[in-house]
Amino acid sequence: MTGTLFVFIHGICGSGAQLAPLASHIARTCDDIRVLTLPGHGGGTGAFVRTTAAQWERAVEQEVRESLVRASRVVLVGHSLGALLALSAAARIPVAGVVCLGTPMGRKASPFQLRMSLRVALGNPGRDDPVVRTYRSARGVSVRGPWEYLLWPIAFSRLPGVMRRVRRRLGEVHCPVLLIQSGR
């Protein structure tokens, strides 16, 4: 059994690539890391839109339970949806801490997010600027064409329910939580 294990949980339609730079840095200072790929991610749009929020929550909880067998302390690091799922798991399973990056706790989409989504969906990959290239490379759901993005609201419609459940469970989280939010 190791000492501290960090579990990294990406955001919706993302992948472990979103958190890879942070994970590789933390890997130099801790005993072990795990980078989770959420159900419905790492494949095509069909699997993504068929996946439920309950499947995402179960996958994170299963990873936390397996990690607690391997390590005496588990710290969850989540981005966006991954942060919500980390908080949800921490409310049910004792962990050493949670780091939340850009946690959507009821925020509406900002103009920046909408503009970036359109640039990724409709832009020409050969003409991407570095920011769009980074967003595109971290995407964990493959698309065959821009029309498939029209299906993505099905999966995104699950976020408000996850947000509501997490807000109700926040009082059950009994570990240190570091919340990092953008000014945007």
N, C-alpha and C positions, 0 to 999 in steps of 0.2 A: 504494500500500500504506500502511495506517495503522500506528500504533505498537502500542497495546494494544487488544485486543478482548475483551470479557467475554461469555461464553456462559452463559445462565441455563437451567437444566434443572429443571423442576417435579417434584413427587412423583407417586406412583401415584394415579390417578383425579383428578389435579389439572390445573391449566392455568397458563399464563403469568401469570394474575392473582395466583397465589400469590406470585410474586416481583416483581410490577410495582412496588411501592413502592421496594424495594431497587434494582431495575434503573433506575428513573427517577432515583434519587439518584446512583448510580454513573455514569449517562450524562452527568451534569454535569462529571465529573472525568476521564473517559477518552475515548479516540478514537472508540470504536464499541461497540455492544452488539448481541447477538442473543438473542432469547427463543425457545427451541425448544419446539414442541409435539410430544410423543412420539406415535408411532404408537398408534392405538386411543383416543386422547384427542381431545377436540374434537368428538366425535360421540356416538353412542348406545351403549348397553350391549352390543349384539351385536358391534360392532367392537372394543370394549374387551376382551371376554372371548376373542375370537379371536386377539388380538395376542400374539405370543410375546416372551419375554425377549430372544431373539436379535435380533428386530426393533428393540426398544428400544436395544440395544447398538449395532447397526449404524447407527441413525439418529444417535446421539450421535457415533460415530466419523466418520460422513460430515460432520456439521456441523463437527466439529473440523478435519478436513482442508480443508474449504471455507474455514473461518475463517483457517487458516494461509496460504491463498493471498491473503487480503485484508489480513492484519495480520502484523507481525513477532513479536508476542507474543500468546498466547491464554491467558486465565484462565477456568477453568470454575467456575461457582457452581451447586451443586445442593442441592436440598432432598429429604431422605428417599431415595426411589428414585433421584431425580436425582443425589444425592450419590454413591450407589453407582455409577451409570453414569458419572459424572465420573471417579471413581477408576479404574474399569475402562478408560476411554479413556486416561487419563494413564499407565497401565501400558503401553500400546501405542504411544502417540503423544506425542512430547515437547511438553509445554505449559509455560507459565511458572509456573503455580500452580493450586491447586484450593482452593475454599472449600466445606466440607461443613456443611450445616445439618441437624441432626437425623438423622444417618446411622444407619439400623437395621442394626447389625452383629451381629445375633443376638438382639437384645432381644425380649422377649415384649411383646404389647400390654398397655399399662397400663390400669387401670380408667378413667382419664380418657379415653383414646383410645376404649375400648369405649363409654363413656357418650356421648361426643361423636358417634360414628358412629351410634348409635341415635337420638340427638336429630335428626341431619341426615336420616336415613332415614325416621323415623316421625313427626317433628314437623310441626307446621302452619307453613308458611312465613310466614303472616300474623302469627304469634305469636313469631317468632324473636327471641331476645335478640341483642345485637351480636356476640357470639362465634359463635353458630350461624350468623348471617347472613353473617359473614365466611367461615366454612367452606363454606357453601352457595354463595356467590358465586365462590369459587375452584375449585369442582368443574369438572373438564374433561370429565366424562362425563354426558350427559343421561339422565334416567330418565323413563319414562312413568308409573311408579307404584312404590310401595314394594316390590312383589313382585320388581322387577328387581334390587334389592339382593341377592337370594338368589343371583344369578349371579356377583356380584363375587368370591366366594372362588376362583373359577376363576382369575382374573387374579392375585389376591393369593397364590395357591399357588406362583406363579413366583418370589416374593421370596426364599425360602430358597436356591434355586439361585444367584441373583444374589449373595446375601451370601457363599455359599461360594466362588464364583469370585473375588470381589473380595478376600476374605481371603487366598486363595492368591496373588493377584497384587500384594499390597501392597508386597512387596519390590522390585517392578519400577517403582514410582512414584519418579521421581528429580527431583521438583520440590517446592517448599514446599507444605505442606498446612495449612490452617487448619481445625480441627475444632471446631464449636460444637454442644454438646449441651444439652438441657434437663435440669433437675433432676428432671423428672417421670418 
